[in-house]
Amino acid sequence: MIKEYKSGTSTTQDGSDAITLPSHVAGSGTQDRLVDTARVYAHAAASDNTLKAYARDWAHFARWCRMKGAEPLPPSPEMIGLYLADLASPSDPSPALSVSTIERRLSGLAWNYAQRGFALDRKNRHIATVLAGIKRKHARPPVQKEAILRDDILAMVATLPYDLRGLRDRAILLLGYAGGLRRSEIVSLDVHKDDTPDSGGWIEIMDKGALLTLNAKTGWREVEIGRGSSDQTCPVHALEQGLHFAKKDFGPVFVSTARDGKTALDARLSDKHVARLIKQTVLDAGIRSDLPEKDRIALFSGHSLRAGLVSSAEVDERYVQKHLGHASAEMTRRYQRRPDRFRVNLTKAARL
């Protein structure tokens, strides 16, 4: 039986404390252990970052309800519709949120209600029509991050020193680029399978390259990263060098280093390190130096690595789609930033 919660109270961040034995079943040591196991699996249902975002979404909505003299529980489609409208056109000095952020907030509310034993009908007219109107009035084309192309990644890598920290960061950039990896996928890698409880995958280094097994958003997938044409640009060689000098044969592949940059620590790197590394090396390499520094920083992110691979790889699109783990070719095309548009002229092909 799922607990009922009073207004203002909440479950744990992942909602796993709502998992208990049915009230008519007598407890025992074995059953209690099963409850604990089920709670562990419930916690693993979403990433920590997602859970933190959902917790913030609920806290914001509960505070908004209190300010309006309403209660967040049980769910009221009418109040949620008003909440969405206020996010899009705030009645106070708060900035208006983007459509994608508003949709994320709504997903967060739906998740939080589910953890409290309530179903939120997102198709209810008070929610669906308001959200449709917000999309129609405020939606903008997605802002795409700029792709990091081959010459860019080489220039970025060239700015790094050859100490332990530099070798690690060189492997991060080259592996992330050649693998078309997300930031979270890069830092979640372990040296071997099942090295750590929070592992998101592991690596196998072979003669022809490295095989990455990833527990990605779309499920388990394998990514083959072949060896490059020279040691200076080869992601597999960079990975081997980083592991060798860090003396890493167990646990996370990418870890923090001591202040002197010469000693590997045990702590797994955060995905924020990848974002900071990309932005800093973009600046150091002088990429897009025609723009002010703040604009250059805003142009590039972790997605720039994936977009760069898609835009640079001169192979059949279906191979790139498989490599990135995309369910459709259309998703892969969203990452393309090709300077040579109109390569295929269907107007002329139709003899116009």
N, C-alpha and C positions, 0 to 999 in steps of 0.2 A: 504494500500500500504506500503510495507516494504521500509525503507529508503535505499538509496544508500550511501555508505560511501567512502570517499577518502582515499587513502593510508595514513597510519600513524594515522588515527583516529579510534575510536573504540566505540562500544556500551557500555552501562553500563555492569558491570560484569556478570549479568545474561541475558543480551540481551533483557530485558523486555521493554526498552524504544522504541524498534522497533514496539511495539504494539500501533497502532493509529487508528483513524477512517478512512475509505476510503475517498479519496479526494472529491468524489462527494456527500458525506453525510454531511449535516449541523449539527454542534455540538449543544448539549443541555446539561442541567445539568444532566439529566438522563443518557445520552449516555457517558458523561464524567466520571460519576461514574462507568459505565460498563467498560470503558477503564482502570480505576484504578483497578477495581476488576480483570480484565483479567491480568494486570501486576503483581498483587499479586500472582495469580495462576502460571504465567510464572516463577516467582522467585522460587516458590515451586517445580518446575519440577526437580530440582537437588539439592543435598545437598550443603551447603556453602563450604565444603572442595573440592567438585568436581568443583564448579564454580571458586574457587581460583586457582585450578590446571589448569583449562582450560584457565584462564586469563594469567597465567604464560606461558603456552604453546604458546599462541598467541604472547605474548611479545617477547619470544625467537625467534620464527619464523620470526616475522616482523624485528627484529634486524638483523637476519641472512640474510634476503633478502636485506636489505639496504647495508650490507657489501659486498654483491655480485653484487650490482648495479641493483637490480631487485625490483619490487613492489609486495607486498603480495596479492594485489587485482587487477584484478579478479584472481581466482585460476588457477594456471598453473601446470598441472600434471607433466610436465617435471621438473620444479623447485622443486616441492615437492618430486619427486623421488631423485633428487640430495641432497635435505635436509636430507632425510632418510639415504642416503648413508653416508653423512657427520656425522650423529649422530652415525652410527655404526663404522665408521673408520675416526675419525676427522683429518682434515688437520692441526689443531693447537694442542697445548698441552692439550686440554680438554680431559677428560677421555671418553672412548667409553661407550655408554649407552647399557643397556641390551635390549634384544628383547622385553620383556614385557613393558619396559619404552618407547621404540620407538613406539610400538603399541598404548600405551596410548597417546603419543604425537600426533599421527595421528588422534585418536579419538577426541582429543582436537581441532585440526585444523578443522575437519569436523563439529564439533559443532559450532565453531566460524564462519565458512563460512555460515552455515545455519542461524545464527543470523543476518548475513549481507545480506541475500537474495540470497546466492549462493549455488549451489549444488556441492559437491565434490564427484567425481566418484572414489571411492576407488578401483574399478575393472579396471580402466584405466591401460593399460599395463605399462606405465611409473612408476606407483605407485605399482601395484600388483606384477610385476615381480621383482622389486628391493626388495620389502619387502619379497617375497618368497626366494630370494637369501640370504638375511640377516638371515632369519630363518634357512635356510639350513646350512649356514656357522657358525653362531654364537650362535644358540640356545643351551641352556644347560638344563639339568633336573632341575625342580623347587627346590629351597632350602627350605626344610620344617623346620619349627620351632619345637623344641622338645616339646613333650607332658608333661604336668604337671599331674602326676598320683595321686592317692588317698593319698598316704603317703606324697607326695610332698605338696599338697594343705594343708594338716593338719599341716605340719611343717611350712609352710608359715604363716598360720593363727596364729600359736602359737607365732610368733615373734611380734605380734601386741599388743599394750597396751589396757587397758580397759577404756580409756577416750573416749570422743565423737568421735574424729577423728579415733581412733582405732576401735570402734564399726562400724563406717561407712565403713571403709576399709575392715573389716572382712565380712560385708554384701556384699560388691562389689565382693570380691574374691569367696565367697561361692555361691552367686547367679549366678555370671558369669559362674562358673564351673558347677553347677547343671543344669543351663539352657542352657549351650552350647552357651552363648550369645556373640555377637560381642561387642567390646568396645563401639561403638556408640549406640548400643541397651541398654546397661547398663545405660549410663549416660542420655539417652533421656527419661527415664521413669518418669512419674508423679505419684503422689499419687492417683489421680482420673482422670477420663476421662475429657478432655477439660479444664484442670487446666491452661495450658499455651499455647500460640500460637505455640511455637516451640516444643511441645510435640511429642515424637515418640512412645508413648504408655502409658499404665497405669497398675496398679496392683490391684488385689482383693485378700485379705487374707481370707482364709476359714479354717474350722476345719482340713481338710486333707492336706492343703497346700496353695500355692499361684498360682493364675492364672494371667499370664502376657499376655496382648494384645499388640502386637507389629506391628508397621508400618515399616516392614523390606524391604530389597531390592526387595524381590519377592512379596511384597504386604502384606496385613494384615494377621497375623497368631496368634494363641494362643499357649502359652507354659505353660504346667502344671509342677509346681515344688512341688513335694511331701515333706512332713516333713521327717527329717532324724531320725536316730535311737537314737540320743542323742542331747541335747541342744548344746553341745560343737561343734558339726559338722553340725547342721541343718541350711540350708540357710534361711528357713522361720523364724526360731527363731532369727537368726542374723538380718534379715530385720526388724522384729518387735521391737527388742531391739534398733536398730539404729533409727527408726522412733520415738519410745517412748522418748528416752533421748534427741533427737534433737527437740522434740515437733513439729514434722512435720505432719500436717494434710491437707496440701494444697501445690500445686506446685511441683517442681522437687524433686524426692526422694533423690538424691545424690547431696549435695551442699558443697560449700567451708566452712571451719571453720575459726574462728579467730586464731590468732597466738598462743594463749595458748591451742588450740585444744579443748576448752570447750564450745564454742558458735557457733551454726550453723548460717551461713549467708544465704543470698537469692540467691546468684549466683550459677547457675548450674555448676557442674564440667565438665571440658573438657575431651574428651576421651583420651587425652594424659596422664591424671592423672592415668588412668587404666594401661597404658603401663608402666609408671614409678613405680607404685605400684607393679606390677608383677616382674619387674626386681629387685627392691630393696628387696622385701621379698624373692626372690630366693637367693640373695646374703646372706641375714641375716640368712636364714634357712640352709645355707651350701649345697644347692643342686648343684650337679656336682662340688664339691670342688676339684676334680682331675684336673680341667681345670683352666687356668688363668682367672682372673676376667673379662677381656674384652671379652673373648670367652664365658663365662657363660652368660654375659649380651646379647650378640648377639644371643644366642641360644633360648632365650625365648621372647615371645611377647603375645599380646592379643589372638592370634590364639592358643597359647599353652593351654588355658583353654578349647576351643572347641575340640582340638585334644585330650586333656586328658580325657574328658567325653566320646568321641567316643572310645578311646582305653581302657577305664576302665569298661564301662558299659557292663555287661554280659547279654544282652537281644537281642531279635531278631533285626536284622539290620533295618527292616522297621520302628520299633518304634524310633530308633535313627534318621533315615532319617526324619521322621515327626517332631521330636522334634527340629531338627536344621533347618527345613524349606528348605531342599534340594529338588530339582526337580528330582534328580535321585540318585539311590544307588551308582553309580560310584562316584559322588561328595562326598558322605559320606565316601566312602572308602579312599578318598584322605587324610582324617583326621586321619586315623588309623595309630598308631605307635606301633603295637603289637610286643613285644619281642619274642613271640612264633610263629614265621613264620613256614610255612610248617606243620601247624596243620592238614591240610587236604592234603594227599599225593595222588594226582590223578594218579601219575605214578604207584603206587602199586594198586590203585583202577582199573587201566586198565590191571592189572596182568602182568606188565613188571618187 
